[in-house]
Amino acid sequence: MQMLGVPLSVFWLIWGQSCALGGKVNKHKPWIETSYHGVITENMDTVLLDPPLVALDKDAPVPYAGEICAFKIHGQEAPFEAVVLNRTSGEGVLRASGPVDCESQKEYTFIIQAYDCGAGPNGADWKKSHKAVVHIQVDDVNEFAPVFREPEYKASVTEGKIYDSILQVEAWDQDCSPQYSQICNYDIVTVGTPFAIDRNGNIRNTERLSYDKQQSYKIMVTAFDCGQKRAKESVAVLIDVKPVCKPGWQGWNKRVDYEPGTGSKQLFPKMHLETCGGPLSGVRAMVELQTNHIGKGCDRETYSEKSLQKLCGAASGSTDLLPSPSPSTNWTASLLTDSGRDSDLIYRFDGRQAANVPDQVVPQNLTDQFTIATWMKHGPSPGLRAEKETLLCNSDKTEMNRHHYSLYVHNCRLVFLLRRDFTQVDTFRPAEFHWKLEQICDKEWHYYVINVEFPAVTLFVDGVTYEPYLVTDDWPIHASKIDTQLTVGACWQGGEVATPRFTQYFRGSLSGLTIRPGRIETQKVISCLQACKEGLDINSLESLAKDIKFHFNPAQSVLVVEGEDLDSINTAMTKVSYINSRQFPTPGLRRLHIATTVQCFGEDTCLSIPDIKAVVMVMPPSEPRITITGSNRLVRPASDLRGPLGVAPFKELRITSTVIKGDNSPFSGSHRPGVMEVMHNLDYCDVLVIGEELNPERESLELHHSALLGKHLDATNSTSGISIYGVDSMAHYEQVLRQVHYRNWRPATLSERRFRLTCSELNGRYTSNEFNLEVSVLHHSAPVEHVNHMAAQPQYLRPVHHPLMIHTLNSHMSGAAPPAATVVIVVCIAALVVIVVIGIYRIHATHQEGSREDEDGVKDAEVDWDNSTLTITVNPMENIGGSQTLEEEVREEEYEEEEGEEEDEQLGGVSSAESDNSDEDEEEEEEEEEREEQKERKQKGKHEWDSSSVTY
């Protein structure tokens, strides 16, 4: 090869010589590849390049100019550096100058150039290669474990279902590469669970779950990346098992306890309706309180019929045809009673019992206006063609079989028959009035009132008015002299049969059957007589939503709540309450029934809500103990009994009631530890005469009508005693009983009279103690006590003073000692009185002896004196030397007593006049009689002292 005609070997020789002579020239720049691809593993520093990093220079082998001194990197501040391994061969290496993290940056791209060593040792005139692009990929290392995105997972399932996926758990990995950053597998760590998980994290149940068996599950789940690195911490998955969603009311108790006296109590404070998410357009709930087994259909006041009528303001004059059996009302004694119903008097008729009402009890002359009222419980009659069942019948007693008026049931129809006499009407007039009602045969208690305003007849059932659906006319009954018989429970057939007998027996129960002639009952009174004292209620009506509608039936035993919003319905139902206003309610169960209808959009009904059955348990009330206290004995002189007002035996009477204090007692205040006094009503108090009945010719128990004014009380009087009845407070009963007076205008033949007082609440459900009182008569007697108190009494004797004597002694002791002049005058007057008494006695000696014999048989043993020798023993230690004679002292004391009594009468007269003028007149009469008796005692005492032998 030749260059410019010169052989190559010669050329290089010449070039080398010229350089040696100082003509060195760096004619060529280094050469590298145009691009490189490299790979580096994170956290390592060596980069594997393809192709390898090598630079060439055409100036080689010329020193410096043909050598590679450096590789330089430009751009991105790449964390790499290029190092020359061999300057002559131009080999180099690329390595990391700092940490390389794949998670921070996966790839790097930068520029690299090669530099030669220049023209000499100092590197002058160096040359660089062209720019080459280097692309570095960072290889990932599986340094991170999978991590779950949530600290805990929760889900709920419905029992009995198999789910494809209950929930999905998810984990992630911080590694940068797909191999190590992807999660390739999940696993359930907890063993023995009915769940499985797939590679995507979906958890499913492998069997049907049961809420009754287990309500919740907790399982632990772990994850693996594709490098099989496991999560450091497993995650908890909570799965709740819900029962199958059943539409219905939830959050209510089957039993609600009610303490008497606590007012209104919520029945369902936490109840709500579960509809399982269905869209609703309206809800209607009906709450029913079932009390048919309590008393006469519900908890009503169980006072007697008379007391209830008085309490409700009914007009007086009604006749009770089914009273409690007693000596005066014995026609009901043979009837069957349904006892044990809270003192409620109920008569049960089984088709074989009836009672004739005595003629003196039967209301006479029923006018065009009268009322018949009764409680009735009746069921369907047996047989296809049922017979008439008569509640009340007024028919001919003998000869004929005409029904003048009657009330009967026939084929579940109530019929009232009223046949007028020709003397009252002589035309074809209404006679039979028919009503067809479900209540007649529903086997439940109902209150029936028939108001007669002839020719109109109106029926009230439980306070609701019903007009007859059928009225038939008939001719009046011809007048006759045949007596009639009023019968309860059947009809009396006294004529047209061989043997008079009862017919058309009633089958059912009756209570409170009454007739009131001359007047009809008002709607207000009828509602009061049949009103229930327990029922449903709603608390805080003002807090109910505006879209809520509700209404009660008249007895407040049924409540209907309607609304469109479910939340409003739930709020309204939590306010439904039970209330019992009786102070002593009937204990026991009351059943509750709730029926619910749900409406959906465009449908009549879309959900079936099961009915609710619960009970209200009314706890037994604390039973009151009614106690009557006062003075058990009253000793009064005969003159008091003869007075116009007699004596008031119960003037110190007091009636109290106590209950045992319990933990949940609704009453407040305590009488003493464990016992507290309560206030409640009474419904009757009876004052009975013990022993022989009162003799109207010489004695009586009296109660002025004015004592009953302003009170719900009435009274009946007989020779057996006085009965005060009506629902009123204990204080009013006390006031009336204190005004009962006993008079005896012939007390000479009477030594004592005994009375017994008992009171009742709730028609005998609670009765008081038997309070016995004895009224003793203080007859005329010698003034023994005036002598006895002057004589020394033995230490072992207890002095007994009559109440009358106590007053006299107090008056005497309270006065100041009279002066000497007064004593002298008193002695003189006493001597004169003795002389007059002796003369009068001798004139009337015969008369006095006869009187004494008559009175000896009736005198009290304590004041009887005989004609035997009287011995007075005087204390020998007593200084009587300077004393007056015994007779003078007696006279002086009697005079001072009279003077003291006159002063007391003047003082007492002022206070009595201020309080009651009638009392003042009575006291004046008693004082006049007392003075006469004292004069008689002086005369008689003088005689007895003279006729006896006195020993000192």
Buried (B, 14 or more C-beta within 10 A) or exposed (E): EEEEEEEEEEBEEEEEEEBEEEEBEBBBBBBBBEEBEBBBBBBBBEBBBEEEBBBBBEBBEBBBBBBBBBBEBEEEEBBBBBEBEEBEBBBBBBEBEEEBBBBEBBEBEBBBBBBBBBBBEEBEBBBBBEEBBBBBBBBBBBBBBBBBEEEEBEBEBEBEEEBEBBBBBBBBBEBBBEBBBBBBBBBBEBEEBBBEBEEEBBBBBEEEBEBEEEEEBEBBBBBBBBBEBEBEEBBBBBBEBEEEEEBBBEEBEEEBEBBBBEEBBBBBBEBBBBBEEEEBEBBBBBBBBBBBEBBBBBBBBBBBBBBBBBBBEBBEEBBBBBBBBEEEBEBBEEBBBEEEBBBBBBBBBEBEBBBBBEEEBBBEEBEBBBBBBBBBBBBEBEEEEBBBBBBBBBBBBEEBBBBBBBBBBBBBBBBBBBBBEEEBBEEEBBBBBBBBBEBBBBEBBBBBBBBBEBBBBBBBBBBBEBEBEEBEEBBBBEEEEBEBBBBBBBBBBBBEEEEBEBBBBBBBBBBBBBBBBBBBBBEEBBBBBBBBBBBBBBBEEEEBEEEBEBEBBBBBBBBBBBBBBBEBBBBBBBBBBBBBBBBBBBBBBBBBBBBBBBBBEEEEEBBEBEEBEBBBEBBEBBEBBBBBEBBEEBBBBBBBBBBEBBBBBBBEBEBBBBBEBBEEBBBEEEBEEEEBBBEBBBBBBBBBBEEEEBEEEBBBBEBEEEBBEEBBBBBEBEEBBBBBBBBBBBEBBBBBBBBBBBBBBEBBEBBEBBBBBBBBBBBBBBBBEEBBBBBBBBBBBBBBBBBEBBEEEEEEEEEEEBEBBEBBBEBBEEBEEBEEEBBEEBBEEBEEBBEEBBEBBEEEEEEBEEEEEEBEEBBBEEBEBEEEEBEBEEEEEEEEEEEEEBBBBBBBBBBBBBBBBEEBBEEBBEEBEEEEEEBBBBBEBBBEBBEEBBBBBBBBBBBBBEEBEEEE
